[in-house]
Amino acid sequence: MEFTYKFSAVKGIQAKQEYYIAMVPLKYLSTLFRFDSDIPQPEFRSQRRINEFRIPEIKSYILNNRNNYVFSALAASIDGDFKFLPIDGNDNIGILEVVMNAKFLINDGQHRLAAINEALLEDETLNDETISIVFYKDEGLKKSQQMFTDLNKHAVKTSNSLSTLYDTRDKLAVITKEVVNNVEFFNLYTDKEKDNLGKNSSKLFTLNNIYKANHRILKTKNYKKTDEKFLITFWNEVSNNITEWQELLNKAITKKELREDYIITLAVTLNAFGKLGSYFYENQNVDMASVLTSLSKVNWSRNCKENWLGRTIGADGKVKNNEEAIFLTYIKIKECLNIPITKEEKGKEKQIIKKGM
């Protein structure tokens, strides 16, 4: 008698080929599946090499969200004999029997699989939980390579802004959404779905950039109850004291003019404000509201070479958006607000300017 694996499964048809969906207990995954990612030549593999750095992150996701983690199905090919046995007179519901010496090759989901196996070593209560697997008949290396391409080629990564919008686990994401809702200028002009805005966009900021700026302010994941209030207060003070932002609210200037003629809608400037917010967050004895009133006196024009050339704007006239540009823009804003610049900051500023950013 030949021994077989038996999976309760549902049969389907794609491209005139049968495939099967089964629920498999997590504890059996390490026994069933093999990887070919250790083969050095990519032309002889059916999948990419495993990125070992991704596994701890996915494992932590499982363990830290034990009661509400979620995974999509794995895809695998069966290299060996199998048959589908319908039950209860239904041709599409039954038992998938696979001979024990068959090989199961993972076509999609290898990092999820590896992370699950790692998580099982730390939490045995996961053993009898299940994951759906879509089984296909293995038709050789070239077919498996094409399957890998087809499964991954058309996948579109979710924008960081949309991920922030939908994320309820990331406390800073939750806080950032509250900031946007409670700062009028952000609420009106923040795109919550896109990471990149076109020149004719009706929005001026992305949710992702505000999230990044907030991260610069708080610099931690151990958020206090007062952090949300601080951020809302800080950004409202910034908004209320930037003349051009208020002019847009009052329709005295257009979004096009604001975007084209000034630096105050640029990601580099928003992140520089994030560093400024960090200064106030770390020095809460400073009268933030009083200091920020001087924002109204700053010349934010792109043509103000004295302030922004070589900092926010490069010698070629193009906007800079690297860490050096963010730092130099921040230092200039501090200078404009008469905030003391530390010896370390002066040294760093001199060093960056000397090397030409």
Residue pairs with C-beta under 8 A, 6 or more apart in sequence:
2 99
2 100
3 99
3 100
4 97
4 98
4 99
4 100
5 32
5 97
5 98
5 99
5 100
5 102
6 95
6 96
6 97
6 98
7 20
7 22
7 23
7 24
7 95
7 96
7 98
7 135
8 22
8 23
8 94
8 95
8 96
9 20
9 21
9 22
9 84
9 93
9 94
9 95
9 96
9 135
10 20
10 21
10 22
10 92
10 93
11 18
11 19
11 20
11 84
11 86
11 91
11 92
11 93
11 94
12 18
12 19
12 20
12 21
12 92
13 19
17 136
17 137
18 84
18 137
19 134
19 135
19 136
20 84
20 96
20 134
20 135
21 73
21 132
21 133
21 134
21 135
22 96
22 132
22 133
22 135
23 130
23 131
23 132
23 133
24 32
24 130
24 131
24 132
24 133
25 127
25 128
25 129
25 130
26 116
26 120
26 126
26 127
26 128
26 129
26 130
26 131
27 120
27 126
27 127
27 128
29 113
29 116
29 117
29 131
30 117
30 120
32 104
33 76
33 104
33 105
33 106
33 113
34 103
34 104
34 105
34 106
35 47
35 50
35 106
35 110
35 114
36 44
36 45
36 46
36 47
36 105
37 45
37 47
37 48
37 49
37 50
37 110
38 49
39 45
42 48
44 141
45 145
46 105
46 107
46 141
46 144
46 145
46 147
46 148
47 106
47 107
47 110
47 144
47 148
48 110
48 148
50 110
50 111
50 114
51 111
54 111
54 115
55 111
55 114
55 115
55 118
56 115
56 118
57 115
58 111
58 112
58 114
58 115
59 115
59 116
59 118
59 119
59 122
61 69
61 115
62 69
62 115
62 116
62 119
62 123
62 126
63 119
63 122
63 123
65 169
66 123
66 125
71 112
71 116
71 131
72 109
72 132
73 109
73 131
73 132
73 133
73 134
74 106
74 108
74 109
74 112
74 113
74 131
74 132
74 133
74 134
75 106
75 107
75 108
75 109
75 133
75 134
75 136
75 147
75 151
76 104
76 105
76 106
76 107
76 133
76 134
76 135
76 136
77 104
77 105
77 107
77 135
77 136
77 137
77 138
77 139
77 144
77 147
78 98
78 102
78 103
78 104
78 135
78 136
78 137
78 138
79 102
79 103
79 104
79 105
79 138
80 98
80 99
80 101
80 102
80 103
80 138
81 98
81 99
81 102
82 96
82 97
82 98
82 99
82 102
82 137
83 96
83 97
84 94
84 95
84 96
84 97
85 94
85 95
85 96
85 97
86 92
86 93
86 94
87 93
87 94
87 95
96 135
98 104
103 138
105 138
105 144
106 113
107 136
107 144
107 147
107 148
107 151
108 147
108 148
108 151
108 152
112 131
116 126
116 131
119 126
120 126
120 127
136 147
138 144
159 193
159 194
159 195
159 208
160 195
160 208
160 211
161 191
161 192
161 193
161 194
161 195
161 206
161 207
161 208
161 211
162 192
162 193
163 173
164 170
164 173
164 176
164 177
164 192
164 207
164 208
164 211
165 173
165 177
165 192
165 193
165 207
167 173
167 174
168 174
171 221
171 223
172 211
172 214
172 215
172 218
172 221
172 223
173 211
175 214
175 223
175 227
175 228
175 231
176 207
176 210
176 211
176 214
176 231
177 207
178 228
178 232
179 186
179 210
179 214
179 228
179 231
179 232
179 235
180 186
180 187
180 190
180 192
180 207
180 210
181 187
182 232
182 236
183 232
183 235
183 236
183 239
184 239
184 249
185 239
185 245
185 248
185 249
186 205
186 210
186 235
186 239
188 249
189 203
189 204
189 205
189 248
189 255
190 203
190 204
190 205
190 206
190 207
190 210
191 197
191 201
191 203
191 205
191 206
191 207
192 207
193 207
194 201
194 203
194 206
195 206
195 208
196 206
197 203
197 204
197 206
199 259
200 256
202 255
204 255
204 258
204 259
204 265
205 265
205 270
206 267
209 267
209 270
209 271
210 270
212 270
212 271
212 274
213 270
213 271
213 273
213 274
213 277
214 231
214 274
214 277
215 274
216 271
216 274
216 275
216 277
216 278
217 231
217 234
217 274
217 277
217 278
217 281
218 227
218 231
218 278
218 281
219 278
230 281
231 277
233 288
234 277
234 280
234 281
234 288
235 277
237 288
237 289
237 292
238 273
238 292
238 295
239 245
239 246
240 246
241 292
241 293
241 294
241 295
241 296
242 264
242 295
242 296
242 300
243 296
244 253
244 258
244 262
244 264
244 300
245 258
245 264
247 253
248 254
248 255
248 258
258 264
258 265
259 265
260 302
261 301
261 302
261 303
262 300
262 301
262 302
263 269
263 300
263 301
263 302
263 308
263 312
263 313
263 319
263 329
264 300
266 312
266 319
266 321
267 321
268 312
268 319
268 320
268 321
268 325
268 326
268 329
269 312
269 329
271 326
272 312
272 326
272 327
272 329
272 330
272 333
273 333
275 326
275 327
275 330
276 330
276 333
276 334
279 286
279 334
279 339
280 286
280 288
280 291
291 337
291 338
291 339
292 337
294 336
294 337
294 338
295 337
297 336
298 307
298 333
298 336
298 337
299 306
299 307
302 308
302 313
307 332
307 336
308 329
308 332
309 315
310 328
310 353
310 357
311 320
311 325
311 328
311 329
311 331
311 332
311 357
312 319
312 320
312 325
312 328
312 329
312 332
313 319
313 320
314 320
314 357
320 357
322 357
324 352
324 357
325 357
327 348
327 349
327 352
328 349
328 352
328 353
328 357
331 341
331 345
331 349
334 340
334 341
334 345
335 341
341 349
